[in-house]
Amino acid sequence: MVIQSETASLLPSVLSRIARKVTPSEGEKQRLDSIAKRVAERLADSFQKYETRPEIMLGGSFAKGTWLSGSGDIDYFLLYPISYPREKLEGEAIDGAKRAVRGHGITMRYAEHPYVEAFVDNARVNLVPCYKVEKGQWQSAVDRSPFHAEYIRSRFDEKLRLQTRILKAFVKGARVYGAEVKTQGFSGYVCEVLTLKFNSFEEVLKHFSTLKKGEFISVEPYDEALARSFTSPIIILDPVDTARNLGSAISTINLSRFILRSRAFLAKPSTSFFFEKEEKRRRLTNVKSSKQRKNRLLERTVVLRFNTKLRSADVLWGQLYKSLDALSNKMEIWGFNVLRKKASSNEESESALIYLLHETSISKFIVRNGPDVFRGEDFSKYLEKNRRRAILSWLDSEGRAVSLFDTIERNSINIFEQLKETLHDPKEMRSMGLSKGIAKEARFAKIVSGRAVLTHTSKKDEWLRDDILSLVNTEDELTQT
């Protein structure tokens, strides 16, 4: 009871401090509003030359008033009639958007179809072509976004906007913010929906701290039969389209991290939960405090580092995750026990697949237990299958068939040597199940231990260093509970 009393008295103070940090100042609001108006004017001018001009709609967290101080993005949806050809949506519409922000560091981004990103006076501006449709008549996933903006804007007051900001900061601190393929976490829209459902940041955390697997969360009425067809660990129905599960983008591990952090924060509130830099500093401190133990783990960490061509982040991460799993499966077939794995990339020119193994060298022999003689048919099938493959077979004291196998016809099985030989064997590479793009690039990978990478990395390799260290450190959430 004393602990609960202390927690209850600490929580308002922590949330008050976070509220001040996440709430934009009037000056910031005015600056972003000025940029938004300027971009809207330039968009209107840019599309004057075209026969079909889009309706320009302000959306995203800025329009909804839920952006975090210092990270306001300005999103404009360029709404076209359904009759507008798809090729023009990806051609003419993009050209017009680029012209509007010419000279502001344009980058092409890709969702279901391309859109334009630029930085205008240090504010990120996204210009997204889509179709103006009736609700439910979606031509693409992006068509829902204008409805999302209007739905949240019409239902939020200042209290809900603040609570959403606090939740977003908490999710960012947990490193699970963003529904893109790389992160597989909680989108800003999901944070808004959860706040609307539970009415406060604290109530969201209370609900998730006791969450049941496969639980439904919905603001609006929904078709229960349809909802039961979803199989993700959490089902969060889109209030604009209840046939869509927002929870499908959230990985099981990121959901688990959020649950654990919710429990830890409610047990002992602290501002450190909201800031990723503080969490990262603590992780690096843990590495230094147990250097000998970490070095042993780093020696068992295998890194395949290779050059990658520039492409859409979602495409790249999808290919990396597929390849990460495929190579992990191959290592298990070889007889290696993969404890943890992670894909890594600077998203520009280099990527890596990282594996923490139980051992990097294994015996060439493996023992397998078969059925006992009392399972007549199974026993016969086992003998038939393994008679030629096994180099030795016998009965154990329980009457079970036991066989010794020579796993690979080679004197030693070392993962570094095995990978180098495999990468240079075109036939092996084709059979491994790597994504086509990664298979081509990984053929020229450098294969080294995690310790070797950390010894020779420079500041520009921090992306890889951090991901390697994350594999040889206990999950933050498991140290907080």
C-alpha positions as CSV (number, residue, x, y, z in Angstrom):
1,M,0.0,0.0,0.0
2,V,2.9,2.3,0.8
3,I,4.4,1.7,-2.7
4,Q,1.1,2.3,-4.4
5,S,0.7,5.6,-2.5
6,E,4.2,6.7,-3.5
7,T,3.5,5.8,-7.1
8,A,0.2,7.6,-7.1
9,S,1.9,10.8,-5.8
10,L,4.8,10.5,-8.2
11,L,2.7,10.0,-11.4
12,P,1.2,13.5,-11.7
13,S,4.6,15.1,-11.2
14,V,6.2,13.0,-13.9
15,L,3.3,13.5,-16.4
16,S,3.4,17.3,-15.7
17,R,7.1,17.4,-16.6
18,I,6.5,15.4,-19.8
19,A,3.5,17.5,-20.8
20,R,5.7,20.6,-20.8
21,K,8.3,18.9,-22.9
22,V,6.0,17.4,-25.6
23,T,3.7,20.4,-26.0
24,P,4.7,22.8,-28.8
25,S,5.1,26.5,-27.9
26,E,3.0,29.1,-29.5
27,G,6.0,30.2,-31.5
28,E,6.5,26.7,-32.9
29,K,2.8,26.5,-33.8
30,Q,3.0,29.8,-35.6
31,R,6.2,28.8,-37.5
32,L,4.7,25.5,-38.7
33,D,1.4,27.2,-39.6
34,S,3.3,29.8,-41.7
35,I,5.2,27.0,-43.5
36,A,2.0,25.0,-44.1
37,K,0.3,28.0,-45.7
38,R,3.3,28.8,-47.9
39,V,3.5,25.1,-49.1
40,A,-0.3,25.2,-49.8
41,E,0.2,28.3,-52.0
42,R,3.0,26.8,-53.9
43,L,1.1,23.6,-54.5
44,A,-1.8,25.6,-55.9
45,D,0.5,27.5,-58.2
46,S,2.4,24.3,-59.2
47,F,-0.8,22.5,-60.4
48,Q,-2.3,25.4,-62.4
49,K,-0.7,24.1,-65.6
50,Y,-2.5,20.7,-65.4
51,E,-5.9,19.9,-66.8
52,T,-6.8,17.9,-63.6
53,R,-6.0,19.8,-60.4
54,P,-6.1,18.0,-57.1
55,E,-8.0,19.1,-54.0
56,I,-5.3,20.0,-51.4
57,M,-6.0,18.8,-47.9
58,L,-3.8,19.3,-44.8
59,G,-3.5,16.1,-42.8
60,G,-1.2,14.3,-40.5
61,S,-0.3,15.0,-36.8
62,F,0.0,18.8,-37.5
63,A,-3.6,19.0,-38.8
64,K,-4.8,16.9,-35.9
65,G,-2.8,18.9,-33.3
66,T,-1.0,15.8,-31.9
67,W,2.6,16.4,-33.0
68,L,5.4,16.4,-30.5
69,S,7.3,19.6,-29.8
70,G,10.3,19.7,-32.1
71,S,9.1,17.1,-34.6
72,G,6.1,18.6,-36.4
73,D,5.6,17.1,-39.9
74,I,3.3,18.8,-42.4
75,D,1.4,16.4,-44.6
76,Y,-0.6,17.4,-47.6
77,F,-2.9,15.0,-49.4
78,L,-3.4,15.7,-53.1
79,L,-6.9,14.3,-53.7
80,Y,-7.7,13.3,-57.3
81,P,-11.0,12.0,-58.8
82,I,-11.2,8.2,-59.2
83,S,-11.2,8.7,-63.0
84,Y,-7.6,10.0,-62.8
85,P,-5.3,7.3,-64.2
86,R,-3.0,5.5,-61.7
87,E,0.0,6.1,-63.9
88,K,-0.7,9.9,-63.7
89,L,-1.0,9.6,-59.9
90,E,2.6,8.2,-59.9
91,G,3.8,10.6,-62.7
92,E,2.1,13.9,-63.3
93,A,1.0,14.3,-59.6
94,I,4.5,13.6,-58.4
95,D,6.0,16.1,-60.9
96,G,3.6,18.8,-59.7
97,A,4.4,18.0,-56.0
98,K,8.2,18.2,-56.7
99,R,7.8,21.5,-58.5
100,A,6.0,23.0,-55.4
101,V,8.9,22.2,-53.1
102,R,11.8,22.6,-55.6
103,G,15.0,23.6,-53.9
104,H,14.1,22.0,-50.5
105,G,16.0,18.7,-50.5
106,I,13.5,16.5,-52.2
107,T,13.4,12.7,-51.4
108,M,11.1,10.2,-53.0
109,R,9.3,7.9,-50.5
110,Y,7.2,4.9,-51.2
111,A,4.1,3.5,-49.4
112,E,1.6,1.7,-51.7
113,H,2.6,4.3,-54.3
114,P,5.3,7.0,-54.3
115,Y,5.1,10.4,-52.5
116,V,7.3,13.4,-52.1
117,E,9.2,14.3,-49.0
118,A,11.0,17.6,-48.6
119,F,12.4,19.9,-45.8
120,V,11.1,23.4,-45.8
121,D,12.8,25.6,-43.2
122,N,13.7,22.4,-41.3
123,A,10.1,21.2,-41.2
124,R,9.5,17.8,-42.9
125,V,6.8,18.1,-45.6
126,N,5.1,15.1,-47.1
127,L,3.1,15.5,-50.3
128,V,1.0,12.5,-50.9
129,P,-1.2,11.9,-54.0
130,C,-4.4,9.8,-53.4
131,Y,-7.9,9.4,-54.6
132,K,-10.9,11.3,-53.3
133,V,-13.4,8.5,-52.6
134,E,-16.5,7.8,-50.7
135,K,-15.9,6.1,-47.3
136,G,-15.3,2.4,-47.9
137,Q,-14.6,2.8,-51.6
138,W,-10.8,2.7,-51.2
139,Q,-8.7,2.6,-54.3
140,S,-5.5,2.3,-52.2
141,A,-4.5,2.3,-48.5
142,V,-3.6,5.9,-48.7
143,D,-7.2,6.9,-49.5
144,R,-8.1,6.3,-45.9
145,S,-5.6,8.9,-44.5
146,P,-7.8,12.0,-45.2
147,F,-10.6,10.3,-43.4
148,H,-8.3,9.5,-40.5
149,A,-7.3,13.1,-40.2
150,E,-10.9,14.3,-40.2
151,Y,-12.1,11.6,-37.8
152,I,-9.5,12.4,-35.1
153,R,-9.8,16.2,-35.6
154,S,-13.5,16.1,-35.1
155,R,-13.3,14.0,-31.9
156,F,-10.3,15.4,-30.1
157,D,-10.2,18.2,-27.6
158,E,-7.1,19.7,-25.9
159,K,-7.1,17.1,-23.2
160,L,-7.0,14.2,-25.7
161,R,-4.4,15.9,-27.8
162,L,-2.1,16.3,-24.8
163,Q,-2.7,12.6,-23.7
164,T,-1.8,11.5,-27.2
165,R,1.4,13.5,-27.2
166,I,2.4,11.9,-23.9
167,L,1.6,8.4,-25.3
168,K,3.6,9.1,-28.5
169,A,6.6,10.2,-26.4
170,F,6.3,7.0,-24.3
171,V,6.2,4.8,-27.4
172,K,9.2,6.6,-28.9
173,G,11.1,6.1,-25.7
174,A,10.4,2.4,-26.0
175,R,11.7,2.4,-29.6
176,V,8.5,0.9,-31.0
177,Y,7.1,4.0,-32.7
178,G,6.2,3.6,-36.4
179,A,4.2,1.1,-38.4
180,E,6.8,0.9,-41.3
181,V,8.3,-2.4,-42.2
182,K,11.6,-1.6,-40.4
183,T,10.0,-0.9,-37.0
184,Q,6.7,-2.9,-37.0
185,G,5.4,-0.8,-34.1
186,F,2.7,1.6,-33.1
187,S,1.9,4.3,-35.7
188,G,0.9,7.8,-34.7
189,Y,-2.7,7.0,-35.7
190,V,-2.7,3.9,-33.5
191,C,-1.6,6.1,-30.6
192,E,-4.5,8.5,-31.3
193,V,-7.1,5.7,-31.6
194,L,-5.9,4.2,-28.3
195,T,-6.1,7.5,-26.5
196,L,-9.6,8.0,-27.9
197,K,-10.6,4.6,-26.7
198,F,-9.3,4.8,-23.2
199,N,-9.4,8.6,-22.7
200,S,-6.0,9.0,-21.2
201,F,-2.3,8.0,-21.4
202,E,-2.5,6.3,-17.9
203,E,-5.6,4.3,-18.9
204,V,-3.9,3.1,-22.1
205,L,-1.0,1.7,-20.0
206,K,-3.3,0.1,-17.4
207,H,-5.1,-1.7,-20.2
208,F,-2.0,-2.9,-21.9
209,S,-0.4,-4.0,-18.6
210,T,-3.1,-6.7,-18.3
211,L,-3.6,-7.3,-22.1
212,K,-4.7,-10.8,-23.2
213,K,-3.3,-12.3,-26.4
214,G,-5.6,-11.7,-29.4
215,E,-7.7,-9.1,-27.6
216,F,-10.0,-6.7,-29.6
217,I,-9.8,-3.0,-29.3
218,S,-12.4,-0.9,-31.2
219,V,-13.8,2.6,-30.8
220,E,-16.7,1.9,-33.3
221,P,-19.1,-1.0,-33.6
222,Y,-17.7,-3.9,-35.7
223,D,-18.6,-7.2,-37.4
224,E,-17.5,-9.7,-34.8
225,A,-17.4,-12.6,-37.3
226,L,-15.0,-10.7,-39.5
227,A,-12.9,-9.5,-36.6
228,R,-12.4,-13.1,-35.4
229,S,-10.7,-13.8,-38.7
230,F,-7.7,-11.6,-37.6
231,T,-4.8,-13.6,-36.1
232,S,-2.4,-10.9,-34.8
233,P,-1.5,-10.9,-31.1
234,I,-3.6,-7.7,-30.8
235,I,-6.5,-6.5,-32.9
236,I,-6.9,-2.8,-33.1
237,L,-9.7,-2.0,-35.5
238,D,-9.5,1.2,-37.6
239,P,-12.5,3.3,-36.6
240,V,-12.7,4.7,-40.2
241,D,-12.8,1.1,-41.6
242,T,-13.5,-1.6,-39.0
243,A,-12.7,-4.3,-41.6
244,R,-9.0,-3.2,-41.2
245,N,-6.8,-4.4,-38.4
246,L,-4.2,-1.7,-37.4
247,G,-2.7,-4.2,-35.0
248,S,-1.4,-6.4,-37.8
249,A,1.5,-4.0,-38.3
250,I,2.7,-4.5,-34.7
251,S,5.2,-7.3,-34.2
252,T,4.8,-9.6,-31.2
253,I,8.1,-8.6,-29.8
254,N,7.2,-4.9,-29.9
255,L,3.8,-5.5,-28.4
256,S,5.6,-7.4,-25.6
257,R,8.0,-4.5,-25.1
258,F,5.2,-2.1,-24.8
259,I,3.4,-4.3,-22.3
260,L,6.5,-4.7,-20.1
261,R,7.2,-0.9,-20.2
262,S,3.6,-0.2,-19.3
263,R,3.9,-2.4,-16.2
264,A,7.3,-0.9,-15.2
265,F,6.2,2.7,-15.6
266,L,3.0,2.2,-13.6
267,A,5.0,0.5,-10.9
268,K,7.7,3.3,-10.8
269,P,6.9,6.4,-12.9
270,S,10.0,8.2,-14.3
271,T,10.7,10.6,-17.1
272,S,13.5,8.3,-18.4
273,F,10.8,6.1,-20.1
274,F,10.0,8.9,-22.5
275,F,13.5,9.6,-23.9
276,E,15.3,7.2,-26.1
277,K,18.7,8.9,-25.7
278,E,18.7,8.2,-21.9
279,E,17.8,4.6,-22.6
280,K,20.6,4.3,-25.1
281,R,23.1,5.8,-22.7
282,R,22.1,3.3,-20.0
283,R,22.5,0.4,-22.5
284,L,26.0,1.5,-23.4
285,T,26.9,1.8,-19.7
286,N,25.8,-1.7,-19.1
287,V,28.1,-2.9,-21.9
288,K,31.1,-1.3,-20.3
289,S,30.3,-2.6,-16.8
290,S,30.4,-6.2,-18.0
291,K,33.1,-6.1,-20.7
292,Q,34.5,-9.6,-20.2
293,R,31.1,-11.3,-20.5
294,K,30.1,-9.2,-23.5
295,N,33.4,-10.0,-25.3
296,R,32.6,-13.7,-25.0
297,L,29.2,-13.1,-26.6
298,L,30.6,-10.8,-29.3
299,E,32.9,-13.6,-30.4
300,R,29.8,-15.7,-31.0
301,T,28.1,-12.9,-32.9
302,V,28.3,-13.4,-36.7
303,V,28.0,-10.4,-39.0
304,L,27.4,-10.4,-42.7
305,R,28.0,-6.9,-43.9
306,F,27.4,-6.0,-47.5
307,N,26.7,-3.1,-49.9
308,T,23.1,-2.4,-50.9
309,K,21.7,-0.3,-53.6
310,L,19.5,2.6,-52.7
311,R,15.8,1.7,-52.7
312,S,12.5,2.3,-50.8
313,A,13.0,1.7,-47.1
314,D,10.0,-0.5,-46.9
315,V,11.2,-2.6,-49.8
316,L,14.8,-2.9,-48.3
317,W,13.6,-3.9,-44.8
318,G,11.1,-6.4,-46.2
319,Q,14.0,-8.0,-48.1
320,L,16.3,-7.9,-45.1
321,Y,13.8,-9.5,-42.7
322,K,13.0,-12.3,-45.2
323,S,16.7,-13.0,-45.8
324,L,17.5,-12.8,-42.0
325,D,15.0,-15.6,-41.4
326,A,16.0,-17.7,-44.4
327,L,19.7,-17.7,-43.4
328,S,18.8,-18.4,-39.8
329,N,16.9,-21.5,-40.9
330,K,19.8,-22.6,-43.0
331,M,22.2,-22.2,-40.0
332,E,19.8,-24.4,-37.9
333,I,19.9,-27.0,-40.6
334,W,23.7,-27.0,-40.5
335,G,23.4,-27.7,-36.8
336,F,24.0,-24.2,-35.3
337,N,21.7,-22.9,-32.6
338,V,20.7,-19.3,-33.4
339,L,19.9,-17.5,-30.1
340,R,19.1,-14.0,-31.5
341,K,19.2,-12.2,-34.8
342,K,18.8,-8.8,-36.2
343,A,18.8,-7.0,-39.6
344,S,20.6,-3.7,-39.8
345,S,21.1,-0.9,-42.4
346,N,22.0,2.7,-42.8
347,E,19.3,2.7,-45.6
348,E,21.7,4.3,-48.0
349,S,24.6,2.1,-49.0
350,E,25.2,-0.7,-46.5
351,S,23.3,-3.4,-44.7
352,A,24.0,-6.3,-42.4
353,L,22.6,-9.5,-41.1
354,I,23.6,-10.2,-37.5
355,Y,23.3,-13.5,-35.5
356,L,24.2,-14.5,-32.0
357,L,25.0,-18.2,-31.9
358,H,25.3,-20.6,-29.1
359,E,28.6,-21.8,-30.6
360,T,30.4,-20.8,-33.8
361,S,32.0,-24.2,-34.3
362,I,30.2,-27.5,-33.9
363,S,31.1,-31.2,-34.1
364,K,30.5,-32.8,-37.5
365,F,28.6,-35.6,-35.8
366,I,25.0,-35.3,-34.5
367,V,22.9,-37.8,-32.5
368,R,19.2,-38.2,-33.1
369,N,16.7,-40.3,-31.1
370,G,14.1,-42.3,-32.9
371,P,10.9,-44.1,-31.7
372,D,10.9,-47.2,-29.5
373,V,10.3,-50.7,-30.8
374,F,6.7,-50.7,-29.4
375,R,5.7,-48.2,-32.1
376,G,6.2,-50.8,-34.8
377,E,5.3,-48.8,-37.9
378,D,7.0,-45.6,-36.8
379,F,10.1,-47.7,-35.8
380,S,10.2,-49.3,-39.3
381,K,9.8,-46.0,-41.1
382,Y,12.6,-44.4,-39.0
383,L,15.0,-47.3,-39.8
384,E,14.1,-47.2,-43.5
385,K,14.7,-43.5,-43.7
386,N,18.0,-43.4,-41.9
387,R,19.6,-46.8,-42.7
388,R,21.9,-45.3,-45.4
389,R,22.3,-41.8,-43.9
390,A,23.4,-42.9,-40.4
391,I,27.0,-44.0,-39.9
392,L,26.0,-45.9,-36.7
393,S,22.7,-47.0,-35.2
394,W,21.8,-48.8,-31.9
395,L,19.1,-49.5,-29.3
396,D,19.2,-47.6,-26.1
397,S,18.1,-48.9,-22.6
398,E,14.5,-47.8,-23.4
399,G,14.3,-49.7,-26.6
400,R,14.6,-46.6,-28.8
401,A,16.5,-46.5,-32.0
402,V,19.4,-44.0,-31.8
403,S,21.5,-42.9,-34.8
404,L,24.8,-41.0,-35.3
405,F,25.0,-38.9,-38.4
406,D,27.9,-37.2,-40.2
407,T,26.2,-33.8,-40.8
408,I,28.6,-32.5,-43.5
409,E,31.3,-34.3,-45.4
410,R,34.0,-32.1,-44.2
411,N,36.6,-32.1,-41.4
412,S,35.3,-29.1,-39.5
413,I,32.1,-27.0,-39.3
414,N,32.9,-23.4,-38.5
415,I,30.2,-20.9,-39.2
416,F,32.5,-18.3,-40.7
417,E,34.1,-20.8,-43.1
418,Q,30.7,-22.4,-43.9
419,L,29.1,-19.0,-44.7
420,K,32.1,-18.0,-46.9
421,E,31.8,-21.2,-48.9
422,T,28.1,-21.0,-49.2
423,L,28.1,-17.3,-50.4
424,H,30.4,-18.3,-53.3
425,D,28.3,-21.2,-54.3
426,P,25.5,-20.0,-56.8
427,K,23.5,-23.2,-56.4
428,E,23.5,-23.0,-52.6
429,M,22.5,-19.3,-52.7
430,R,19.6,-20.0,-55.0
431,S,18.3,-22.7,-52.6
432,M,18.6,-20.6,-49.4
433,G,15.4,-18.6,-49.7
434,L,17.0,-15.2,-49.5
435,S,15.2,-12.3,-51.2
436,K,16.3,-11.9,-54.7
437,G,17.9,-8.4,-54.2
438,I,19.7,-9.4,-51.0
439,A,20.9,-12.7,-52.4
440,K,22.7,-10.8,-55.2
441,E,24.3,-8.3,-52.9
442,A,25.2,-10.6,-50.0
443,R,27.4,-12.7,-52.3
444,F,30.1,-10.1,-51.6
445,A,29.5,-9.8,-47.9
446,K,32.3,-9.5,-45.4
447,I,31.8,-12.2,-42.7
448,V,33.3,-11.3,-39.3
449,S,32.6,-11.5,-35.6
450,G,30.8,-8.8,-33.7
451,R,33.9,-8.2,-31.7
452,A,35.9,-7.5,-34.9
453,V,33.3,-5.0,-36.1
454,L,33.3,-3.1,-32.8
455,T,37.1,-3.0,-32.8
456,H,37.3,-1.3,-36.2
457,T,34.1,0.7,-36.6
458,S,34.1,4.4,-37.0
459,K,31.4,7.0,-36.1
460,K,29.7,6.5,-39.5
461,D,29.2,2.8,-38.6
462,E,27.2,3.7,-35.4
463,W,24.1,2.1,-37.0
464,L,25.8,-1.3,-37.1
465,R,27.5,-0.9,-33.7
466,D,24.3,-0.2,-31.9
467,D,22.5,-3.1,-33.4
468,I,25.3,-5.6,-32.6
469,L,25.4,-4.3,-29.0
470,S,21.6,-4.7,-28.7
471,L,22.0,-8.5,-29.4
472,V,24.5,-9.0,-26.5
473,N,22.6,-7.0,-24.0
474,T,19.5,-8.0,-21.9
475,E,16.3,-6.4,-23.3
476,D,15.8,-3.1,-21.5
477,E,12.2,-4.1,-20.6
478,L,13.5,-7.2,-18.7
479,T,15.7,-5.1,-16.5
480,Q,12.8,-2.7,-15.6
481,T,10.2,-5.2,-14.4
